[in-house]
Amino acid sequence: MDPPWPTAAAPPIPLAPPCTQEQLDRVRAELAPRFRILHDLLDEQVAEERERVKERFIFVCVAVLAVKMEMELLADAEERKDKNVKSHQVVPVHMWDLPIRSAVVYHMSRFNAPLDANKLRDSLIKLIDRDGGWRKLGARLHQNDKKALELHIPHRFDTDQPAIAFNHEKFECTINEHPLASRLPSASQEPEIVACASDLVALMRSKGDPESFQDYLNKDRPILGLRVVTFDDATLVTLSCNHLLLDGLGGKAVLDAWSLVLHGREHEVPDLQGVYEDPLATLGTQSTVPYKHESRVMGVPQLILFGVRALLRRTFSKSEIKDYIICVPSSYVKELKSNALKEITRASDPLAETPFLSDSDVLCAWWSRYIASCMSKQPTETLVINNLLDLRPVLTPELFCPENPYVSNALMMMPTFTTAAQLLRKPLGETALSLRQTIKQLSTREQVEARFSLDREWLRRTGHPALYGDPWMRMIICTNWIKGKIHEVDFSPALLEGKSRNTGPVCPSYNQIHAIIKDFDLISGFAISKDKDGNYWIYARLDAKHRSKVEQMLSEEFWAD
């Protein structure tokens, strides 16, 4: 239908005049180079993109293959681990081994002779891979579905499941030419800090060695480690384990048996006791008398306050805690002991018998005074000196058999309560006598039973033994390794042939302890040992800022005497 209004016709579209062939050829000639450049650029881009796609494809294929291989390896390892775990002999962890599981202990012995690392390794494995309970030393630490700890002992030790974690490092030089080993201390002529043990840890530990309880748990890692560092003229031998496995005297039993195997006297190695059954399972169930310090047991509110103090100290304190080595010459210990006995005699009845003091009593009192002079800003706050008691003699023959070693933990702390002010004011002899009286009073069978009765109840309620003191106290823990006589262990059969003229016993000339303990705030620990020449060594934790003060006090005391 036409519109109702008139429309005009659209004007015609003008047409471009036709191009001549000459014009077309000229345009083609002008555009051709540009098209060639564009074509070349597109070819280059396409080629580059093709290469990128190819590289990405190859990368994706390799990544997929790597992930597949990793998953297969993990699955194989998990399957092998499950298979190994299922084939393990399972031994429950004893009740009184549990409280000390947070500590990892390294013990290094220096032998002034070149020893064969393979002989040391093979003889230790031979000891572990024998009947009589010794296979416990090749166990792994696991946690079952009920969160209970277990020792898993492989039925067969091999490369997949070795008896020990072994490491050997060899240096083609003498020990005095090595930049770190040359700093190992030797006996001094006066009491002094001879080394910072923290600086020497690299000789005792290799990369990846355990530092905590978690490093052992469910990882199929042997709980016992052996590290051997050899030089042209000396050897360092370090045994390490979680403290849950054994205590100091248990470790000495291992060294003695190891030495017997090295000497070809395996038939003399005694069977272990208490591997599959806990001889201390009933300890604390037959108490007939109250524990002497029962009134000092800290309740839950006090424990919380004590824990808060430790947390605050850990969070805000700028302390740098290090391990130091103090040598105390035998002549100086004799002088200390003689003076201590004179002080006791002057303060007691002249007709009374002279009390007994051991060297460790005197040294524990002596070093505790140095700790007190550094650590207490409040001289009246409670200071608890805990001596560790070996329970084996106390509980033999009722619970232990005297002929068979007990390679586990059999320890009890014996607290002596004082203050920093009293410790620094009283004569050394009086403090040493107080420590000796504590040992005499608390090491009876009745007091041990009473103490473990309380500890058993607190272990059931809180997972930890009872703690004695008050929330504001500071604690000192003294470990006596003198009775262990580690300096008498003979490794002469491991001498490298043709490398030494030594024909006699090869015993440690020096021993060093390194303990890694988490959350050890408000506690100062030290251990005492003795070398073959009668010198005493103290391995102590100390705030680095107090080192110069202690060194000055040691020097002043020595020259004053």
C-alpha positions as CSV (number, residue, x, y, z in Angstrom):
1,M,0.0,0.0,0.0
2,D,1.4,3.4,-1.0
3,P,2.0,6.0,1.8
4,P,-0.6,8.8,1.9
5,W,2.1,11.4,1.4
6,P,4.0,12.1,-1.8
7,T,7.5,10.6,-2.0
8,A,10.6,11.7,-4.0
9,A,12.7,9.2,-5.9
10,A,16.0,8.4,-4.2
11,P,19.0,10.0,-6.0
12,P,21.2,7.5,-7.9
13,I,24.4,6.3,-6.1
14,P,27.4,7.6,-8.0
15,L,29.7,4.8,-9.2
16,A,33.5,5.0,-9.0
17,P,35.1,5.4,-12.4
18,P,36.4,2.1,-13.6
19,C,40.1,1.3,-12.8
20,T,42.5,0.7,-15.6
21,Q,44.7,-2.4,-15.5
22,E,47.7,-0.1,-15.0
23,Q,46.2,1.3,-11.8
24,L,45.4,-2.2,-10.5
25,D,48.9,-3.4,-11.1
26,R,50.3,-0.4,-9.3
27,V,48.1,-1.0,-6.2
28,R,49.1,-4.7,-6.2
29,A,52.8,-3.7,-6.4
30,E,52.4,-1.3,-3.5
31,L,50.5,-3.8,-1.2
32,A,52.5,-6.9,-2.0
33,P,55.5,-6.2,0.3
34,R,53.1,-5.3,3.1
35,F,51.2,-8.6,2.7
36,R,54.4,-10.5,2.7
37,I,55.5,-8.9,5.9
38,L,52.1,-9.6,7.5
39,H,52.3,-13.2,6.2
40,D,55.8,-13.7,7.7
41,L,54.7,-12.2,11.0
42,L,51.7,-14.5,11.2
43,D,53.9,-17.5,10.3
44,E,56.3,-16.6,13.1
45,Q,53.5,-16.2,15.6
46,V,51.9,-19.4,14.6
47,A,55.2,-21.2,14.8
48,E,55.9,-19.7,18.3
49,E,52.4,-20.6,19.5
50,R,52.9,-24.1,18.1
51,E,56.1,-24.5,20.1
52,R,54.5,-23.1,23.3
53,V,51.6,-25.5,22.9
54,K,54.1,-28.3,22.4
55,E,56.1,-27.3,25.5
56,R,52.9,-27.1,27.5
57,F,51.8,-30.5,26.3
58,I,55.1,-32.0,27.2
59,F,55.1,-30.3,30.6
60,V,51.6,-31.5,31.4
61,C,52.5,-35.1,30.3
62,V,55.6,-35.0,32.5
63,A,53.7,-33.6,35.4
64,V,51.0,-36.2,35.1
65,L,53.6,-38.9,34.8
66,A,55.5,-37.5,37.9
67,V,52.3,-37.3,39.9
68,K,51.4,-40.8,38.9
69,M,54.8,-42.1,39.8
70,E,54.7,-40.3,43.1
71,M,51.3,-41.7,43.9
72,E,52.5,-45.2,43.0
73,L,55.6,-44.7,45.2
74,L,53.5,-43.4,48.1
75,A,51.0,-46.2,47.7
76,D,53.9,-48.7,47.6
77,A,55.5,-47.1,50.6
78,E,52.2,-47.1,52.5
79,E,51.5,-50.6,51.5
80,R,55.0,-51.7,52.5
81,K,54.7,-49.7,55.8
82,D,51.3,-51.3,56.5
83,K,52.8,-54.7,55.7
84,N,55.8,-54.0,58.0
85,V,53.6,-52.7,60.8
86,K,51.4,-55.8,60.6
87,S,54.5,-58.0,60.8
88,H,55.8,-56.2,63.8
89,Q,55.9,-57.6,67.3
90,V,54.0,-55.1,69.4
91,V,55.2,-54.3,73.0
92,P,53.2,-51.7,75.1
93,V,55.2,-48.8,76.4
94,H,55.6,-49.1,80.2
95,M,53.7,-46.7,82.4
96,W,56.7,-45.0,84.0
97,D,58.5,-44.6,80.6
98,L,55.7,-42.2,79.4
99,P,56.4,-39.1,81.5
100,I,59.9,-38.6,80.0
101,R,59.0,-39.1,76.3
102,S,59.4,-35.4,75.5
103,A,63.2,-35.7,75.8
104,V,65.6,-36.8,73.0
105,V,69.1,-37.7,74.3
106,Y,72.4,-37.7,72.4
107,H,75.5,-39.2,74.1
108,M,78.9,-38.8,72.5
109,S,82.1,-40.5,73.4
110,R,85.5,-39.5,72.1
111,F,88.1,-42.3,71.5
112,N,91.7,-41.2,70.8
113,A,92.2,-43.9,68.2
114,P,90.8,-44.5,64.7
115,L,88.0,-47.1,64.9
116,D,86.2,-49.0,62.1
117,A,82.7,-47.5,61.7
118,N,81.5,-50.7,60.0
119,K,82.6,-52.9,62.9
120,L,80.9,-50.6,65.4
121,R,77.7,-50.7,63.3
122,D,77.7,-54.4,62.7
123,S,78.5,-55.4,66.3
124,L,75.7,-53.1,67.6
125,I,73.2,-54.7,65.1
126,K,74.4,-58.1,66.1
127,L,73.6,-57.3,69.7
128,I,70.2,-56.0,68.9
129,D,69.4,-58.9,66.5
130,R,69.6,-61.6,69.2
131,D,67.2,-63.2,71.6
132,G,66.9,-62.3,75.2
133,G,64.9,-59.0,74.8
134,W,67.7,-57.1,73.0
135,R,65.5,-56.7,69.9
136,K,63.6,-54.0,71.8
137,L,66.4,-51.6,70.9
138,G,65.4,-52.0,67.2
139,A,61.8,-51.0,67.9
140,R,59.8,-48.2,66.3
141,L,57.4,-45.9,68.1
142,H,53.7,-46.1,67.1
143,Q,50.4,-45.0,68.4
144,N,47.4,-47.4,68.2
145,D,43.8,-46.6,67.5
146,K,43.2,-45.9,71.2
147,K,46.1,-43.3,71.2
148,A,48.2,-45.7,73.4
149,L,51.9,-45.8,72.6
150,E,53.5,-49.0,71.5
151,L,57.0,-50.3,70.6
152,H,56.8,-52.1,67.2
153,I,59.7,-54.6,66.8
154,P,60.3,-55.9,63.2
155,H,60.5,-59.7,63.0
156,R,63.4,-59.3,60.7
157,F,65.9,-56.4,60.4
158,D,67.0,-55.6,56.8
159,T,67.6,-52.6,54.5
160,D,63.9,-51.7,54.5
161,Q,63.7,-52.1,58.3
162,P,67.1,-51.5,59.8
163,A,67.8,-52.2,63.4
164,I,69.4,-48.7,63.9
165,A,69.5,-45.3,62.2
166,F,73.2,-45.3,61.2
167,N,75.3,-42.4,59.9
168,H,79.0,-42.3,59.2
169,E,81.1,-39.2,58.4
170,K,84.7,-39.5,57.6
171,F,87.4,-36.7,57.6
172,E,90.8,-37.1,56.1
173,C,92.6,-35.1,58.8
174,T,93.5,-35.4,62.5
175,I,90.9,-34.3,65.0
176,N,92.9,-31.2,65.9
177,E,92.9,-30.1,62.3
178,H,89.1,-30.2,62.0
179,P,87.6,-26.7,62.6
180,L,84.9,-27.9,65.0
181,A,86.2,-31.1,66.5
182,S,89.4,-29.3,67.5
183,R,87.3,-27.3,69.9
184,L,86.3,-30.4,72.0
185,P,87.5,-29.6,75.5
186,S,90.2,-31.3,77.5
187,A,90.6,-31.3,81.3
188,S,91.5,-28.0,82.9
189,Q,93.7,-27.2,85.9
190,E,91.0,-25.3,87.6
191,P,87.2,-25.3,87.6
192,E,86.0,-23.5,84.5
193,I,83.6,-23.4,81.6
194,V,85.7,-25.2,79.0
195,A,83.2,-25.2,76.1
196,C,79.7,-24.3,74.9
197,A,78.2,-27.7,74.2
198,S,75.5,-26.1,72.0
199,D,78.3,-25.2,69.5
200,L,79.4,-28.8,69.2
201,V,76.1,-30.4,68.5
202,A,76.9,-30.8,64.8
203,L,79.4,-33.5,65.7
204,M,76.7,-35.4,67.5
205,R,73.8,-35.0,65.1
206,S,73.4,-35.2,61.3
207,K,70.8,-33.5,59.3
208,G,67.3,-34.9,59.8
209,D,68.1,-36.6,63.1
210,P,65.2,-36.5,65.6
211,E,64.6,-33.4,67.7
212,S,61.3,-34.2,69.3
213,F,58.9,-37.0,70.3
214,Q,56.9,-36.4,67.1
215,D,60.0,-37.2,64.9
216,Y,59.7,-40.8,66.0
217,L,56.0,-41.3,66.1
218,N,54.4,-43.5,63.3
219,K,57.4,-42.9,61.0
220,D,58.9,-46.4,61.0
221,R,62.1,-44.8,62.2
222,P,64.4,-46.9,64.5
223,I,64.2,-45.4,68.0
224,L,68.0,-46.0,68.4
225,G,70.5,-44.0,66.4
226,L,74.3,-44.4,65.9
227,R,76.5,-41.7,64.4
228,V,80.2,-42.3,63.9
229,V,82.6,-39.5,62.9
230,T,86.1,-40.7,62.1
231,F,89.4,-38.9,61.8
232,D,92.9,-40.1,61.1
233,D,93.7,-40.3,64.8
234,A,90.3,-40.3,66.7
235,T,86.7,-41.4,66.6
236,L,83.5,-39.8,67.9
237,V,80.7,-42.3,68.7
238,T,77.2,-41.0,69.4
239,L,74.2,-43.0,70.5
240,S,70.8,-41.3,70.4
241,C,67.3,-42.2,71.3
242,N,64.1,-40.9,72.7
243,H,64.4,-41.0,76.5
244,L,61.3,-43.2,76.6
245,L,63.5,-46.1,75.5
246,L,66.0,-46.1,78.4
247,D,67.7,-44.0,81.1
248,G,71.4,-43.5,81.8
249,L,72.1,-46.8,83.5
250,G,70.1,-48.6,80.8
251,G,72.4,-46.9,78.3
252,K,75.4,-48.1,80.2
253,A,74.1,-51.7,80.0
254,V,73.8,-51.3,76.2
255,L,77.4,-50.1,76.0
256,D,78.7,-53.0,78.2
257,A,76.9,-55.6,76.1
258,W,78.0,-53.9,72.8
259,S,81.6,-54.1,74.1
260,L,81.2,-57.9,74.8
261,V,80.0,-58.5,71.3
262,L,82.9,-56.6,69.9
263,H,85.3,-58.8,71.9
264,G,83.6,-62.0,70.6
265,R,82.1,-62.8,74.0
266,E,78.4,-62.8,73.0
267,H,77.8,-65.8,75.3
268,E,78.4,-63.5,78.2
269,V,75.7,-61.0,77.2
270,P,72.9,-61.4,79.7
271,D,69.2,-61.4,78.8
272,L,67.2,-58.3,79.5
273,Q,64.4,-58.1,82.0
274,G,61.2,-56.2,81.8
275,V,60.8,-56.1,78.0
276,Y,57.5,-57.8,77.5
277,E,56.2,-57.4,81.1
278,D,56.5,-54.3,83.1
279,P,58.3,-55.0,86.4
280,L,57.1,-51.6,87.7
281,A,53.5,-52.2,86.8
282,T,52.5,-52.6,90.5
283,L,54.8,-49.9,91.9
284,G,52.7,-47.5,93.9
285,T,49.8,-49.9,94.6
286,Q,50.9,-51.1,98.0
287,S,51.7,-47.9,99.9
288,T,51.6,-48.3,103.7
289,V,53.0,-44.9,104.8
290,P,52.4,-41.3,103.7
291,Y,55.0,-39.7,101.4
292,K,57.2,-37.2,103.3
293,H,56.3,-34.3,101.0
294,E,52.7,-35.2,100.3
295,S,51.6,-31.8,101.6
296,R,53.7,-30.1,98.9
297,V,51.8,-31.7,96.0
298,M,50.6,-28.9,93.7
299,G,46.9,-28.9,93.0
300,V,45.3,-28.2,89.6
301,P,45.0,-24.4,90.1
302,Q,48.6,-24.2,91.2
303,L,49.7,-26.2,88.2
304,I,47.8,-23.9,85.9
305,L,49.5,-20.9,87.5
306,F,52.9,-22.6,87.2
307,G,52.2,-23.3,83.5
308,V,51.1,-19.7,82.9
309,R,54.4,-18.5,84.4
310,A,56.4,-20.8,82.1
311,L,54.3,-19.7,79.1
312,L,54.9,-16.0,79.9
313,R,58.6,-16.6,80.4
314,R,58.8,-18.4,77.1
315,T,56.9,-15.7,75.3
316,F,58.5,-12.6,76.7
317,S,61.9,-13.6,78.0
318,K,64.9,-12.6,76.0
319,S,67.0,-15.4,77.5
320,E,69.3,-17.5,75.3
321,I,69.6,-20.8,77.0
322,K,72.7,-22.8,76.0
323,D,74.4,-26.0,77.2
324,Y,77.8,-25.5,78.8
325,I,80.5,-27.9,79.8
326,I,82.3,-27.3,83.1
327,C,85.4,-29.3,84.1
328,V,86.1,-29.7,87.8
329,P,89.6,-31.2,88.4
330,S,89.7,-34.1,90.8
331,S,92.1,-32.2,93.2
332,Y,89.6,-29.4,93.5
333,V,86.7,-31.8,94.2
334,K,88.8,-33.4,97.0
335,E,89.4,-29.9,98.5
336,L,85.7,-29.0,98.2
337,K,84.7,-32.2,99.9
338,S,87.3,-31.8,102.7
339,N,86.1,-28.3,103.4
340,A,82.4,-29.4,103.4
341,L,83.1,-32.2,105.9
342,K,85.0,-29.7,108.2
343,E,82.0,-27.3,108.0
344,I,79.6,-30.1,109.1
345,T,81.9,-31.2,111.9
346,R,82.1,-27.7,113.3
347,A,78.3,-27.4,113.3
348,S,77.6,-30.8,114.8
349,D,78.3,-32.6,118.1
350,P,82.1,-33.2,118.4
351,L,81.4,-36.7,119.7
352,A,79.0,-37.6,116.8
353,E,80.2,-39.7,113.9
354,T,81.3,-37.7,110.9
355,P,78.4,-37.9,108.4
356,F,78.9,-39.4,105.0
357,L,79.1,-37.2,101.9
358,S,79.6,-38.4,98.3
359,D,81.4,-36.4,95.7
360,S,78.1,-36.0,93.8
361,D,76.5,-34.5,97.0
362,V,79.2,-31.9,97.1
363,L,79.2,-31.1,93.4
364,C,75.4,-30.9,93.3
365,A,75.3,-28.5,96.2
366,W,78.3,-26.5,94.7
367,W,76.8,-26.1,91.2
368,S,73.3,-25.4,92.6
369,R,74.8,-22.3,94.3
370,Y,76.0,-21.0,91.0
371,I,72.6,-21.5,89.4
372,A,70.9,-19.8,92.4
373,S,73.2,-16.8,92.1
374,C,72.1,-16.3,88.5
375,M,68.5,-17.3,88.2
376,S,66.6,-15.8,91.1
377,K,65.4,-12.2,91.2
378,Q,63.4,-13.1,94.3
379,P,65.8,-14.7,96.8
380,T,63.0,-15.9,99.0
381,E,61.1,-17.8,96.3
382,T,61.1,-21.6,96.7
383,L,64.0,-23.4,95.1
384,V,63.7,-27.2,94.7
385,I,66.8,-29.3,94.1
386,N,65.8,-32.6,92.6
387,N,68.3,-35.5,92.8
388,L,67.5,-38.4,90.5
389,L,67.4,-41.8,92.2
390,D,68.1,-45.0,90.4
391,L,65.4,-47.4,91.6
392,R,67.2,-50.6,90.6
393,P,69.1,-51.1,93.9
394,V,66.0,-50.1,95.9
395,L,63.6,-52.5,94.2
396,T,66.0,-55.5,94.0
397,P,65.2,-58.4,94.5
398,E,61.4,-57.7,95.0
399,L,60.8,-56.3,91.5
400,F,64.2,-56.6,89.7
401,C,66.5,-59.5,89.2
402,P,70.1,-58.5,90.0
403,E,71.6,-60.7,87.2
404,N,69.7,-59.1,84.3
405,P,69.9,-55.5,83.1
406,Y,66.7,-53.4,83.0
407,V,67.1,-51.3,79.9
408,S,64.3,-48.9,80.4
409,N,63.6,-46.0,82.8
410,A,63.7,-46.6,86.6
411,L,64.1,-43.1,88.1
412,M,62.6,-41.1,90.9
413,M,63.2,-37.4,91.8
414,M,64.1,-36.7,95.4
415,P,63.3,-33.0,96.2
416,T,65.2,-30.9,98.7
417,F,63.3,-27.6,99.4
418,T,65.2,-24.4,100.1
419,T,65.4,-20.8,98.8
420,A,68.1,-19.0,96.8
421,A,68.9,-16.8,99.9
422,Q,69.4,-19.9,102.1
423,L,71.4,-21.7,99.5
424,L,73.8,-18.8,99.1
425,R,74.0,-18.0,102.8
426,K,74.6,-21.5,104.2
427,P,78.0,-23.2,104.1
428,L,78.5,-25.7,101.2
429,G,78.7,-28.6,103.7
430,E,75.3,-27.9,105.2
431,T,73.6,-27.9,101.7
432,A,75.5,-31.1,100.7
433,L,74.4,-32.8,104.0
434,S,70.8,-31.7,103.3
435,L,71.0,-33.4,99.9
436,R,72.4,-36.5,101.5
437,Q,69.7,-36.6,104.2
438,T,67.1,-36.3,101.5
439,I,68.5,-39.3,99.7
440,K,68.6,-41.3,102.9
441,Q,65.0,-40.4,103.9
442,L,63.3,-40.8,100.5
443,S,65.2,-43.8,99.0
444,T,63.6,-46.3,101.3
445,R,61.3,-48.9,99.9
446,E,58.3,-47.5,101.8
447,Q,58.9,-43.9,100.6
448,V,59.4,-45.0,97.0
449,E,56.1,-46.9,97.2
450,A,54.4,-43.9,98.7
451,R,55.8,-41.4,96.1
452,F,54.7,-43.6,93.2
453,S,51.3,-44.0,94.8
454,L,50.7,-40.3,94.5
455,D,52.4,-40.1,91.0
456,R,50.2,-43.0,89.8
457,E,47.0,-41.1,90.8
458,W,48.2,-37.9,89.1
459,L,49.3,-39.8,86.0
460,R,45.8,-41.2,85.8
461,R,44.1,-37.9,86.3
462,T,46.3,-35.5,84.3
463,G,48.7,-37.6,82.2
464,H,51.6,-36.3,84.3
465,P,53.2,-37.4,87.7
466,A,52.6,-35.2,90.7
467,L,54.6,-31.9,90.9
468,Y,56.0,-30.9,94.3
469,G,56.5,-27.2,95.4
470,D,54.5,-24.1,94.7
471,P,53.6,-22.0,91.6
472,W,56.4,-19.5,92.2
473,M,59.2,-22.1,92.6
474,R,62.3,-22.6,90.5
475,M,63.5,-26.2,89.9
476,I,67.0,-27.7,89.6
477,I,67.4,-31.3,88.4
478,C,70.7,-33.1,89.0
479,T,71.5,-36.3,87.2
480,N,74.4,-38.4,88.5
481,W,76.2,-40.4,85.8
482,I,79.3,-41.1,88.0
483,K,78.1,-44.7,88.9
484,G,77.7,-45.5,85.2
485,K,81.5,-45.5,84.7
486,I,81.1,-44.9,81.0
487,H,84.9,-44.1,80.8
488,E,85.6,-47.9,81.3
489,V,83.9,-49.1,78.1
490,D,86.5,-50.8,75.9
491,F,86.1,-50.7,72.1
492,S,89.6,-51.9,71.2
493,P,88.4,-54.7,68.8
494,A,87.1,-52.0,66.5
495,L,90.6,-50.5,66.0
496,L,91.4,-50.0,62.3
497,E,94.1,-52.4,61.4
498,G,97.5,-50.8,60.7
499,K,96.2,-47.4,61.8
500,S,97.1,-47.5,65.4
501,R,99.9,-48.9,67.6
502,N,97.5,-49.1,70.6
503,T,97.5,-52.7,72.1
504,G,95.6,-51.9,75.3
505,P,92.0,-51.0,76.1
506,V,90.4,-48.2,74.0
507,C,88.2,-46.3,76.3
508,P,86.5,-42.9,76.0
509,S,88.7,-40.0,76.9
510,Y,85.8,-37.6,76.9
511,N,82.0,-37.9,77.1
512,Q,79.3,-35.3,76.3
513,I,75.6,-35.3,76.7
514,H,73.1,-33.3,74.7
515,A,69.4,-33.4,75.6
516,I,66.7,-31.8,73.5
517,I,63.7,-31.0,75.8
518,K,60.8,-28.9,74.8
519,D,59.0,-26.6,77.3
520,F,61.8,-26.8,79.9
521,D,61.3,-23.3,81.3
522,L,61.7,-22.6,85.0
523,I,63.9,-25.7,85.3
524,S,67.7,-25.8,85.4
525,G,69.1,-29.2,84.7
526,F,72.6,-30.5,84.9
527,A,74.4,-33.9,84.8
528,I,77.6,-34.9,86.5
529,S,80.1,-37.5,85.1
530,K,83.6,-38.6,85.7
531,D,86.5,-39.4,83.4
532,K,89.3,-42.0,83.6
533,D,91.6,-39.5,85.2
534,G,89.2,-38.7,88.1
535,N,88.2,-35.3,86.8
536,Y,84.5,-34.4,87.0
537,W,82.4,-32.9,84.2
538,I,79.2,-31.0,84.6
539,Y,76.9,-30.5,81.6
540,A,74.6,-27.6,82.5
541,R,72.0,-25.4,81.0
542,L,72.6,-21.7,81.5
543,D,71.4,-18.4,80.2
544,A,74.2,-17.1,77.9
545,K,74.1,-13.7,79.5
546,H,75.2,-15.2,82.8
547,R,78.3,-17.0,81.4
548,S,80.8,-14.2,82.1
549,K,79.4,-13.8,85.6
550,V,79.8,-17.5,86.4
551,E,83.3,-17.6,84.9
552,Q,84.3,-14.7,87.1
553,M,82.8,-16.4,90.2
554,L,84.6,-19.7,89.4
555,S,87.9,-17.9,89.0
556,E,87.5,-15.9,92.2
557,E,86.5,-18.9,94.2
558,F,89.4,-21.0,92.9
559,W,92.1,-18.4,93.7
560,A,90.5,-17.5,97.0
561,D,91.0,-21.1,98.1
